Amino acid sequence: MNYIKKSILILLLCGALLVCTCCAFRLGLKVGLPRAASTLEKAIENILDVRQNCVRYNDRDTFLETITNLHPTYMQEQANWFDAAIKSGLREYSLSLEKFKRLDGNYAYADIREAYILEGRTREIVYPAVFYIEKNNDGYFAKDCGYDFLRMQKDHIILYYTQENQEIAQSILNYAIAESNRVCSAFEYQLNSDIIINLYPNKQAMAASIKPTLPDWAGGWVEENESIKMCRYPLYKAEDYARTVAHEIVHLILFDISGGNASLWLHEGLASLFEFASFDITDYDRMILNITQDLDSTFDFETLQYIEYEKIDNTFVAGGYYASAKVAAKLIIDMGGINAVKDICSVLKMFEKPNTSNIKDLIGITSWCTANAITNVLGISLEDFAAEYSRIIERIIAEDS
């Protein structure tokens, strides 16, 4: 009888432990910062272990405590990365010290290996990182400072780049200044802070900085209150990056002048238009719209407004989204000029900023706000605007068939 009672008690305790463990994972388990380490390498390994466990147990607060506040944009980027990582459902997340490279004052340079499973695929990357090192009587402490970047500044542009990109850094900086001046002039926009650009050595390093679910087709990225992210492409020349810079700067301006209420399609459409000095639908746009027609994946205006475009996994369909958004944005400019865009953004800024991190809700709210602003400024019903957009798309496809 005692044996049976003990067995039942053990089973109940195990069940309670399992429930507590599951609840801790769902609700977030406080991980805690590491103690002092006897060596630099161990200090880095300790902070990597903490960051790894923060992701595994959803401890956002401690995760952000592992980062220095020396670079505010990096702190914000990592907060967004963490939120995206948790939402994505990635599994078996791990960080390890691949190679300790050197110590320069209080800064330790190392290569870090990151690995996880997402959507059934194992993903792994090695990236250069910098850690801020403190030492007291107990030993060494490390905190994450971000990527191992070199820094270059001219006028209002700060460019961070890796050693691999040194030969194109100056050219990209010059193009960034020219493109930012062009875009700001068109919007009659006065910058209130420097524009920061991070140029990563490759697509994998850029993705690791932004979020695990970054679409494969993304060539650049920016979020509100963050730096512009770009990466090195083997076939690109320095001038090819100018379009990416212009595209991302438009996003930064729209975040500000619309109060964060501009829809994604308006963001991407205007940003794509400003990649070139003339607001023309290019031969590439025409080609990609025909391809999406062949794939039975054209975007009517309602789909364009509400699709979660980051989930598009076909590069051609993604291109069709951008080309379609570009057509819709050009329609606004054709009807009212760039002033109509600024007036729409002024109306948008009067709406309350969406207080949600759910991408589907965000798309719905900003699309509703943008639709109302368009009808208000252009004096046209959304149905008529959508019908004209569809006629233009059909005409482009017919002309190139």
ABEGO torsion letter per residue (X at the ends): XAAAAAAAAAAAAAAAAAAAAAAAAAAEBBAEBBBBBABAAAAAAAAAAAAAAAAAAGBAAAAAAABBAABAAAAAAAAAAAAAAAAAGBBGBBBBBABBABBBEABBBBBBBBBBBBGGBBBBBBBBBBBBBBBBAAEBBBBBAEBBBBBBBBEABBBBBBAAAAAAAAAAAAAAAAAAAAAAAAAGBBBABBBBBBBBABAAAAAAAABAABBAABABBBBBGBBBBBBBBAABBAAAAAAAAAAAAAAAAAAAAAGGABBAAAAAAAAAAAABABBBBBAAAAAAAAAAAAAGABBBAAAAAABBAAABABAAAAAAAAAAAAAAAAAAAAAAEAAAAAAAAAAAAABBBBBBABAAAAAAAAAAAAAAAAAAAAGBBAAAAAAAAAAAAAAAAAAAX
